[in-house]
């Protein structure tokens, strides 16, 4: 068996576990914190593959192995790699308290409604977008994706960061509440255990039945009456339904709603878990977007300005973009969006004359392009308890999808 022991924020490993080991694997600080019998081989975890190769040599000879890990090794920990290499039936896992649970405990907060995202060895943009979209997030950090980097990306988010360092160490443990700007300005060293990102106006959520992020809404493509809007200037729910399907907003994504009007698309993307930015040039439109986001309990960043110029102030590239306005500037707006969109751009147009230029802008940016003319008729009452069909204005929906990049092995990324 391979005994995997969670240490750090949990209880230290029992002496009898270490007494029978012939190989002990762990981080340097874990190995220095325990007393090992004479003759036991130690492997300091750095690169994972060589350590696993050494473990395999011992396992092949039925020699006992102990692996020391932080907190709960089954929670974004080494248990996954060990189970994939040796099979879960060979593992005796003895979890400690995870750094996430400990950090929330230090604040006196429940965390059944928190989202946990790992930025360790990963592109931090997913963690940043989750922090923008949700009120209670725990980020497992790593080199290049620590408190400073998170703080720099979240300066305008209105969030508070709680940086927990050396959790479980009675002499070195620190739990500090800082603004994103304060976090960005500091060198935090290597002792960071976890960073909590909190929207303090929404972090005390209702009693939950299911742990983790909120369950996705039961419906989308909400009725126009669910949004404040001016003179029916809103993307109709039939159009919005297909637009959302093509945008594919999901947890960890960033979506732009350009020429947002009422912000209905941005709000719906946020309801589905994505971080959303709404760009709107009219001051009264900006106010309506903020009111609609508040009414639906989501966080939408609103940028007051005209595209395409206003887009240059948006530092982070979006996964998907919805363009709902633009007028004569539409080709330039679509071009600017297509240059930066990682996955897709969706354009809604009432004027058929604008379709060729928008399509050419997407194709020129290297997108695969398709579209459809949406015409719908809604049931409408007539006197005498009868019903007629009332036609809505036709809208052309165009979408461009960035082709996948293929490696030399031909695998799409």
C-alpha positions in Angstrom: 0.0 0.0 0.0 0.9 3.6 -0.5 -0.1 5.6 2.6 -1.0 9.2 1.7 -1.1 11.5 4.7 -2.4 15.0 4.8 -0.4 17.3 7.0 0.1 21.0 7.4 -3.4 22.3 8.5 -4.4 18.8 9.8 -2.9 16.5 12.5 0.7 15.4 12.0 1.2 11.8 10.7 1.0 9.1 13.3 4.4 7.8 14.3 3.4 4.2 13.6 2.7 5.1 10.0 6.2 6.5 9.5 7.8 3.7 11.5 6.9 1.1 8.9 7.9 3.1 5.9 10.9 2.4 3.7 10.3 5.4 1.4 8.8 8.7 2.4 8.0 11.3 -0.3 6.9 14.9 0.4 7.7 18.5 0.1 10.8 19.7 1.9 8.9 21.4 4.7 6.8 18.2 5.3 9.9 16.1 5.5 11.7 18.5 7.8 8.7 18.6 10.1 8.7 14.8 10.9 11.1 12.5 12.6 12.0 9.5 10.3 13.6 6.3 11.3 17.2 5.6 10.3 17.6 4.0 6.9 14.4 5.4 5.4 14.9 6.8 1.9 13.5 10.3 1.3 12.4 11.9 -1.9 11.8 15.7 -2.0 8.8 16.5 -4.2 9.8 18.8 -7.1 9.1 17.3 -10.5 6.4 14.8 -10.0 7.4 12.2 -12.7 10.8 11.2 -11.1 9.2 10.9 -7.7 6.5 8.6 -9.1 9.2 6.5 -10.8 10.9 6.0 -7.4 7.6 5.1 -5.8 6.9 2.5 -8.5 10.3 0.8 -7.8 9.2 0.3 -4.2 5.7 -0.7 -5.0 6.9 -3.4 -7.4 8.9 -4.9 -4.5 6.0 -4.6 -2.0 8.0 -2.2 0.1 5.9 0.3 2.1 5.7 3.9 0.9 4.4 7.0 2.7 3.5 10.2 0.8 3.2 13.4 2.8 1.0 16.2 1.4 -0.7 19.4 2.5 -4.2 19.4 4.0 -6.5 17.0 2.2 -4.4 15.2 -0.6 -7.6 14.2 -2.3 -8.6 17.8 -2.9 -6.7 19.2 -5.9 -3.8 17.1 -4.5 -1.5 14.2 -5.2 -4.1 11.5 -4.8 -5.2 12.0 -8.5 -1.7 11.3 -9.8 -1.1 8.4 -7.5 -4.5 6.8 -8.4 -3.9 7.2 -12.1 -0.4 5.6 -11.9 -1.0 2.9 -9.3 -4.8 2.5 -9.0 -6.9 3.7 -6.1 -7.0 0.3 -4.5 -3.3 0.6 -3.6 -3.9 3.9 -1.7 -4.6 4.4 2.0 -5.5 8.0 2.1 -5.6 9.8 5.5 -6.8 13.3 4.8 -6.0 16.4 6.9 -8.0 19.6 6.9 -7.8 21.3 3.5 -6.3 24.8 3.3 -9.6 26.0 1.9 -11.6 24.8 4.9 -9.0 26.2 7.3 -9.0 29.6 5.6 -12.8 30.0 5.7 -12.7 28.7 9.4 -10.3 31.5 10.3 -12.8 34.0 9.0 -15.8 32.3 10.6 -17.5 31.7 7.3 -19.2 28.7 5.8 -17.9 27.5 2.5 -20.5 25.1 1.2 -21.5 27.9 -1.3 -17.9 28.7 -2.3 -16.3 27.9 -5.6 -12.8 26.5 -5.4 -10.6 27.0 -8.4 -6.9 26.0 -8.9 -4.5 28.4 -10.6 -1.5 26.2 -9.7 0.3 25.4 -12.9 -2.5 26.8 -14.9 -3.5 29.9 -16.8 -4.9 32.2 -14.0 -7.5 33.7 -16.4 -10.1 31.1 -15.4 -9.6 31.8 -11.7 -9.8 35.6 -12.4 -13.1 35.2 -14.3 -14.6 33.0 -11.6 -13.6 35.7 -9.0 -15.3 38.4 -11.1 -18.5 36.4 -11.5 -19.1 34.9 -8.0 -19.2 36.3 -4.5 -17.2 33.7 -2.6 -14.2 32.0 -4.3 -11.1 30.2 -3.0 -8.1 30.2 -5.3 -5.3 27.7 -4.9 -2.3 29.7 -6.1 1.0 28.9 -7.7 4.1 30.7 -9.2 2.8 33.4 -11.6 -0.7 33.1 -10.2 -0.5 34.3 -6.7 -2.1 37.1 -4.7 -0.2 39.8 -6.6 -1.3 38.6 -10.0 -4.9 38.1 -8.8 -4.9 41.5 -7.3 -3.7 43.2 -10.5 -6.4 41.5 -12.5 -9.2 42.3 -10.0 -8.5 46.0 -9.3 -11.8 47.2 -10.6 -13.9 44.3 -9.2 -14.9 45.7 -5.9 -13.7 42.4 -4.2 -11.7 41.9 -1.0 -8.9 39.4 -1.0 -8.0 37.3 2.0 -4.5 35.9 1.7 -3.8 32.9 4.0 -0.1 32.0 4.4 1.5 29.0 6.2 -1.8 27.8 7.5 -1.3 25.4 10.4 2.1 26.7 11.3 1.8 28.2 14.8 4.7 30.6 14.3 4.3 31.6 10.6 0.6 31.5 9.9 -0.8 34.8 8.6 -4.4 35.6 7.4 -4.6 39.1 5.9 -7.5 41.0 4.4 -6.4 43.3 1.6 -7.7 45.2 -1.4 -6.8 43.9 -4.8 -4.5 47.0 -5.3 -2.7 46.2 -2.0 -2.3 42.6 -3.0 -0.8 43.6 -6.4 1.8 45.9 -4.7 3.3 43.2 -2.5 5.7 40.3 -2.8 4.0 37.4 -1.0 6.8 34.9 -1.1 6.2 31.2 -1.3 4.2 30.5 1.9 0.7 31.3 0.4 -1.7 28.5 1.1 -4.9 29.9 -0.5 -6.4 33.2 -1.5 -10.1 33.9 -0.8 -11.9 36.4 -3.1 -15.0 37.8 -1.5 -17.8 40.2 -2.5 -18.6 41.3 1.1 -22.1 42.5 0.0 -23.1 39.0 -1.1 -20.9 36.5 0.7 -23.5 35.6 3.3 -25.7 33.6 1.0 -28.9 31.6 1.7 -29.0 28.2 3.2 -27.8 25.7 0.6 -28.9 22.2 -0.3 -26.1 21.5 -2.8 -22.5 22.5 -2.2 -20.5 24.4 -4.7 -21.6 27.0 -7.2 -25.2 27.9 -7.5 -27.2 25.5 -9.7 -27.7 27.0 -13.2 -31.0 28.7 -13.6 -34.0 26.6 -14.6 -34.6 28.8 -17.6 -32.9 31.3 -19.8 -33.9 33.5 -22.7 -36.0 35.4 -20.2 -39.0 37.4 -21.3 -38.4 41.1 -22.2 -40.6 42.1 -19.3 -37.9 40.7 -16.9 -35.6 43.6 -17.9 -35.9 47.3 -17.7 -35.6 48.7 -21.3 -36.4 51.7 -23.4 -39.0 51.6 -26.1 -38.6 47.8 -26.7 -34.9 48.4 -27.4 -33.9 45.0 -26.2 -32.8 41.7 -27.7 -35.9 39.7 -28.0 -36.0 36.4 -26.2 -36.1 34.3 -29.4 -32.9 35.9 -30.6 -31.4 35.8 -27.2 -32.0 32.1 -27.0 -30.0 31.3 -30.1 -27.3 33.9 -29.2 -26.8 32.3 -25.8 -26.5 28.9 -27.5 -23.8 30.2 -29.8 -22.0 32.1 -27.1 -21.9 29.1 -24.8 -21.3 31.1 -21.5 -19.9 28.9 -18.7 -18.1 29.1 -15.4 -14.6 30.6 -15.9 -15.5 32.4 -19.2 -15.4 36.1 -19.9 -18.2 37.4 -22.2 -18.5 40.9 -23.7 -21.9 42.4 -24.5 -21.1 45.3 -26.9 -23.8 47.8 -27.6 -25.5 46.3 -24.6 -28.7 48.5 -24.4 -30.5 46.9 -21.5 -27.7 44.4 -20.8 -30.1 41.4 -21.2 -27.4 39.3 -22.9 -24.7 40.2 -20.3 -27.1 39.5 -17.4 -28.1 36.1 -18.9 -24.4 35.1 -19.4 -23.7 36.0 -15.8 -26.7 34.0 -14.6 -25.1 31.0 -16.5 -21.8 31.5 -14.6 -19.6 33.6 -16.8 -18.0 36.9 -16.0 -19.7 39.6 -18.0 -18.7 43.0 -19.3 -21.4 45.3 -20.9 -20.3 48.1 -23.1 -22.9 50.9 -23.6 -22.6 54.5 -24.9 -25.9 55.9 -23.5 -25.8 57.1 -19.9 -29.4 56.0 -19.3 -28.5 52.6 -20.8 -25.6 52.3 -18.3 -28.0 52.9 -15.4 -30.5 50.3 -16.8 -27.8 47.6 -17.2 -26.7 48.1 -13.6 -30.3 48.0 -12.4 -31.0 44.8 -14.4 -27.9 43.1 -13.0 -28.9 44.0 -9.5 -32.4 42.8 -10.0 -31.1 39.4 -11.2 -28.5 39.1 -8.4 -25.5 39.0 -10.7 -22.3 41.0 -11.1 -21.9 42.7 -14.5 -19.1 45.2 -15.1 -20.5 48.1 -17.1 -18.2 50.2 -19.3 -19.6 53.6 -20.4 -18.3 54.3 -23.9 -18.7 53.8 -27.6 -17.2 50.8 -29.4 -14.8 50.1 -30.9 -12.8 52.8 -29.0 -14.1 51.7 -25.6 -12.8 48.1 -26.2 -9.2 49.2 -26.0 -9.6 49.9 -22.3 -10.6 46.2 -21.7 -7.4 44.5 -20.7 -8.5 40.9 -20.8 -9.5 39.1 -24.0 -13.0 37.6 -24.0 -13.9 34.0 -24.7 -17.1 35.2 -26.5 -18.6 38.5 -27.7 -22.1 39.5 -28.4 -22.5 42.6 -30.6 -26.0 44.0 -30.4 -25.4 47.5 -31.8 -22.9 49.4 -33.9 -24.7 51.3 -36.7 -22.3 52.4 -39.4 -19.4 51.5 -37.1 -20.5 47.9 -37.1 -17.8 46.5 -39.3 -15.1 48.2 -37.2 -16.7 46.9 -34.0 -16.9 43.4 -35.3 -13.3 43.5 -36.5 -12.1 44.8 -33.1 -14.1 42.1 -31.3 -12.9 39.3 -33.7 -9.3 40.2 -33.1 -9.6 39.5 -29.4 -12.3 36.9 -29.0 -10.8 33.5 -28.1 -13.8 31.4 -29.2 -16.7 33.1 -30.9 -18.4 36.4 -31.9 -22.2 36.6 -32.3 -23.7 39.6 -34.1 -27.4 40.6 -34.1 -28.6 42.9 -36.9 -32.0 44.3 -37.9 -30.7 45.9 -41.1 -30.0 43.4 -43.8 -27.6 45.8 -45.5 -25.1 45.4 -42.7 -24.9 41.6 -43.0 -22.3 41.4 -45.8 -19.8 43.8 -44.1 -20.2 42.0 -40.7 -19.7 38.6 -42.3 -16.6 39.8 -44.2 -15.2 41.2 -40.9 -15.5 37.8 -39.3 -14.1 35.9 -42.2 -11.2 38.3 -42.6 -10.3 37.6 -38.9 -10.1 33.9 -39.7 -13.4 32.9 -38.2 -15.7 30.2 -39.6 -18.9 32.1 -40.3 -22.6 31.1 -40.4 -25.9 32.8 -39.8 -29.7 32.7 -39.8 -32.6 35.0 -40.3 -34.9 34.7 -37.3 -38.6 35.4 -37.9 -41.1 34.6 -35.2 -44.8 35.2 -34.5 -46.1 35.3 -31.0 -49.6 34.4 -29.8 -51.6 37.5 -29.1 -55.2 37.8 -27.8 -58.1 39.2 -29.8 -61.5 40.2 -28.6 -63.9 37.4 -28.3 -61.5 35.0 -26.5 -59.6 34.2 -29.7 -55.9 34.4 -30.6 -53.9 35.7 -33.5 -50.2 35.5 -34.5 -48.3 38.8 -34.1 -45.1 39.0 -36.1 -41.9 40.3 -34.5 -39.4 42.2 -36.5 -37.0 39.8 -38.3 -33.4 39.8 -37.0 -30.3 38.4 -38.8 -28.0 36.5 -36.4 -24.5 36.0 -37.6 -21.8 34.1 -35.7 -18.2 33.4 -36.2 -16.2 30.6 -34.6 -12.5 30.6 -34.3 -11.1 27.4 -35.8 -9.3 25.1 -33.4 -5.5 25.3 -33.3 -4.0 21.9 -34.0 -0.7 20.5 -32.7 1.8 18.5 -34.7 0.0 15.4 -33.5 -3.2 16.8 -34.9 -4.9 17.2 -31.6 -7.2 20.2 -31.3 -6.6 22.7 -28.5 
